[in-house]
Amino acid sequence: MGFFKSLFKKKPKIEKIDLRRRFDLIARVGQGSMSKVWRAQDAMTGRIVAVKVLDLEKTRRFEARFAGLNKPSEGEIAVQLTHPHIVNTIETGYTLQGAQFLVMEFIQGISLSFLVEMQNEVMQENRLRFIVQIGDALDYLHKQHWIHRDICPRNVLLDHDYRVKLIDFGLVVPDTEPFRRPGNRTGSVSYMAPELIKRQPTDQRLDVFSFAVTCFEMYTNRFPWDATPGLTLEMVLQHINRPPINIRDLRPEIDSAVAETIMRGLAAHPDDRWPSMSAMLVPLRDARRRLDKVDEDEYEHV
């Protein structure tokens, strides 16, 4: 009940600040379709942080899709999240121009998408640990009554100790009936669940699908469907009309339990997938204990 009260309570008036007076914007470290990110020093604390500034017009157009639903902003969502494998958002606010910004811990590390492409020793030795940590973060998000809607390697960072940090909550929506209605097709096309593509009702199982695609890619450096590069419509149609390639055909040495877990997550119909991230994590954690010889009592977040 507390989640729903916080979701619909009246939002307080937020004071706008001069971003360049508050922060020394040292260098641009990232740019998304709707934002820019700087490595910055907080003039108030001296702390090195990441400052993400959302594009004002693009954000307005996106939020207009949820007119009348009182959707929380990215900043309002991110500051609520506290988990070892989710980037810590310290504060949020608005610039003098009215653009929202987020102040986050600065992660000195690399993107998971880089390791997916490289398939180097770090990926090979830590792949299953990364998968479990991403799933753990997503499971936490779901238990907080959110749907991420954009799980993919691009939205996962690894810090200097190669610990997962899930980032980017710009497409997150509450896990409530108004936001599960069909029609709002957002996310990265290659990771979209068929029900989202076909504008059908959705729920948290669309994140299960995107997570399974991400796992498949971590093992194979490709998507579970054949598609001509750049022809996203072809890939979309394959999501709907063709079964995925069996991961064991590409990686015959993969543990059978891990392979079966990933393939079930890729099921076209939500009812044929894992019913929740909690359920999907059970065989993945079991496999990690068995294959990586992780002690039963090890704290999974470490």
C-alpha positions, -999 to +999 in steps of 0.1 A: +000+000+000+029+024+007+041+021-029+008+033-043+005+061-018+040+074-027+031+070-064+001+092-064+009+117-037+012+153-047+047+162-058+066+189-039+078+220-056+114+216-067+138+245-066+158+249-098+196+252-096+224+266-118+241+233-127+274+249-137+278+268-105+270+237-084+292+213-104+325+214-122+315+194-153+349+179-160+343+157-191+314+141-210+314+104-203+282+092-219+253+102-241+220+084-246+190+091-269+175+113-242+204+125-220+240+135-216+263+124-187+293+142-173+320+132-148+318+161-124+330+174-091+303+186-066+313+220-054+294+214-021+311+182-011+342+179-034+330+145-044+335+131-079+301+121-093+282+114-125+257+141-135+230+130-160+210+158-176+178+148-195+170+164-228+141+187-220+121+183-252+126+146-257+117+140-221+085+160-225+075+140-256+082+107-237+062+118-206+033+128-229+027+091-236+016+088-200-007+119-198-031+117-169-013+088-152+009+108-129+040+088-139+071+093-117+101+109-133+133+090-138+149+109-110+120+102-086+123+065-093+161+063-092+165+079-058+143+053-043+165+024-054+190+010-029+208-022-040+245-032-044+240-039-081+221-007-090+239+026-095+233+048-065+214+080-073+223+106-047+199+134-056+177+147-084+166+182-094+160+206-122+183+230-141+174+267-146+161+257-180+137+231-165+156+200-175+158+172-149+192+161-137+204+132-116+235+131-094+249+095-092+279+077-079+306+078-105+314+043-117+350+039-129+347+008-151+334-005-184+301-013-201+289-049-203+284-044-240+322-040-244+327-074-228+300-090-248+318-079-280+353-089-267+344-123-252+377-120-234+390-138-203+371-115-180+338-124-196+346-161-198+356-164-162+328-142-147+299-146-171+276-165-148+284-142-119+275-112-140+242-129-150+232-136-114+241-101-103+220-085-131+191-108-123+195-100-086+192-062-094+162-068-116+145-090-091+149-062-065+135-037-089+105-059-096+099-064-058+098-026-055+069-027-080+086-014-111+091-026-147+125-017-162+115-020-199+151-016-213+173-044-200+203-048-223+241-049-220+243-012-228+225-005-195+249-025-173+282-011-161+310-031-143+331-012-117+368-016-112+362-049-092+339-062-120+308-059-100+275-052-119+258-019-117+225-016-134+219+019-148+194+040-168+158+041-154+145+064-181+119+039-194+109+025-160+072+024-152+052+014-122+040-022-122+003-012-121-026-018-144-026+016-162+010+012-171+006-025-182-020-015-208-011-021-245+001+007-267+034+021-253+061+005-274+094+017-258+128+000-253+156-014-274+141-032-303+165-062-303+155-070-267+118-063-269+093-090-258+068-101-285+038-089-265+054-054-264+060-054-301+024-065-308+010-039-285-005-064-261-009-060-223+025-064-206+039-071-171+073-078-155+078-108-177+088-085-205+119-078-184+124-116-181+125-118-219+150-089-223+172-104-195+172-138-213+182-121-246+210-104-227+222-137-212+221-153-247+242-125-261+267-128-232+274-164-242+273-161-279+279-124-289+248-125-311+210-123-308+188-154-307+174-147-341+189-142-376+185-108-389+202-085-415+221-058-396+202-025-396+169-041-406+152-037-373+117-045-387+130-079-398+143-086-363+110-075-349+091-099-371+114-127-362+107-121-325+071-127-333+071-154-359+102-176-354+116-196-325+150-185-312+181-203-321+190-229-295+219-216-275+234-251-274+237-251-311+261-221-308+277-231-275+275-268-271+297-268-240+272-246-220+258-261-189+225-277-197+207-261-167+219-226-177+209-232-213+174-244-204+170-214-181+179-189-208+158-206-235+127-207-213+132-170-207+130-165-245+096-181-249+074-160-272+043-162-250+047-148-215+029-178-199+056-201-212+084-180-196+096-179-161+068-164-141+092-140-123+128-130-119+129-147-085+119-180-102+144-176-130+172-169-105+168-202-087+185-224-114+210-197-122+222-194-086+222-232-083+244-234-115+268-207-101+272-226-069+279-258-088+301-245-116+319-216-099+320-235-066+304-206-047+298-214-010+261-218-001+264-191+025+282-166+003+265-132+003+252-131-033+256-093-036+294-094-032 
